């Protein structure tokens, strides 16, 4: 099992959504899959990013609720950002 590490921005993003149980439940499901090396289902539209987030992966937890992470290490997953399209791009 991998460890989760959160960027400073991701920690702030998480605080904004912690009062929304539906979004948090879905987020925790995806995080569980990430730390246990379970492939993210295509319904979440996982894909690589370019531009300022080059090298990162993104998935759509909801149509406008995104998770951006970096998985370059066998020991941990770096959570980069969490939020809507307008907040992240």
C-alpha positions as CSV (number, residue, x, y, z in Angstrom):
1,X,0.0,0.0,0.0
2,X,1.3,3.5,-0.9
3,X,1.3,6.5,1.3
4,X,-0.7,9.6,0.4
5,X,1.1,13.0,0.5
6,X,-0.8,16.3,-0.1
7,X,0.6,19.5,-1.6
8,X,-0.1,22.7,0.3
9,X,-2.7,23.7,-2.3
10,X,-4.3,20.2,-2.1
11,X,-4.7,20.6,1.7
12,X,-6.5,23.9,1.2
13,X,-8.6,22.4,-1.6
14,X,-9.6,19.5,0.7
15,X,-10.8,21.9,3.4
16,X,-13.2,23.6,1.0
17,X,-14.9,20.2,0.2
18,X,-14.9,18.5,3.5
19,X,-18.5,19.7,4.3
20,X,-19.8,18.0,1.1
21,X,-20.1,14.3,2.1
22,X,-21.2,13.1,-1.3
23,X,-18.1,14.5,-3.0
24,X,-15.8,13.4,-0.2
25,X,-17.1,9.8,-0.3
26,X,-16.3,9.6,-4.0
27,X,-12.9,11.2,-3.5
28,X,-12.0,8.7,-0.7
29,X,-13.1,5.8,-3.1
30,X,-10.6,7.0,-5.7
31,X,-7.9,7.6,-3.2
32,X,-8.4,4.1,-1.9
33,X,-7.9,2.8,-5.4
34,X,-4.7,4.9,-5.9
35,X,-3.0,3.8,-2.7
36,X,-3.8,0.1,-3.3
37,X,-2.7,0.2,-7.0
38,X,-6.2,-0.6,-8.3
39,X,-6.9,0.7,-11.8
40,X,-9.2,3.7,-11.9
41,X,-12.4,2.8,-13.8
42,X,-12.9,4.5,-17.2
43,X,-16.1,6.1,-15.7
44,X,-13.7,8.5,-13.9
45,X,-12.0,9.4,-17.2
46,X,-8.4,9.1,-15.9
47,X,-5.8,10.7,-18.2
48,X,-2.4,12.4,-18.3
49,X,-2.2,16.1,-18.3
50,X,0.0,18.6,-20.2
51,X,0.9,22.2,-19.6
52,X,1.4,23.4,-16.1
53,X,0.5,19.9,-14.7
54,X,2.7,18.0,-17.2
55,X,3.5,14.5,-15.7
56,X,0.4,14.5,-13.5
57,X,-2.7,12.4,-13.9
58,X,-6.3,13.6,-13.5
59,X,-9.6,12.0,-13.0
60,X,-13.2,13.3,-12.9
61,X,-14.7,12.3,-9.5
62,X,-17.9,14.2,-10.7
63,X,-18.3,16.0,-14.0
64,X,-16.8,19.2,-12.5
65,X,-14.9,17.8,-9.5
66,X,-11.4,16.8,-10.4
67,X,-8.4,15.1,-8.7
68,X,-4.9,15.7,-9.9
69,X,-2.1,13.5,-8.6
70,X,1.5,12.5,-9.3
71,X,2.6,8.9,-9.1
72,X,6.3,8.7,-9.9
73,X,7.3,6.9,-6.8
74,X,6.6,3.3,-5.6
75,X,6.2,4.4,-2.0
76,X,3.7,7.3,-2.2
77,X,1.2,9.2,-4.3
78,X,1.4,13.0,-4.3
79,X,-2.1,14.7,-4.4
80,X,-1.5,17.9,-6.3
81,X,-4.9,19.6,-6.5
82,X,-8.6,18.9,-5.9
83,X,-11.4,21.1,-7.3
84,X,-13.5,22.2,-10.3
85,X,-12.2,23.0,-13.8
86,X,-12.4,26.8,-13.2
87,X,-10.5,26.5,-9.9
88,X,-7.7,24.4,-11.3
89,X,-7.2,25.6,-14.9
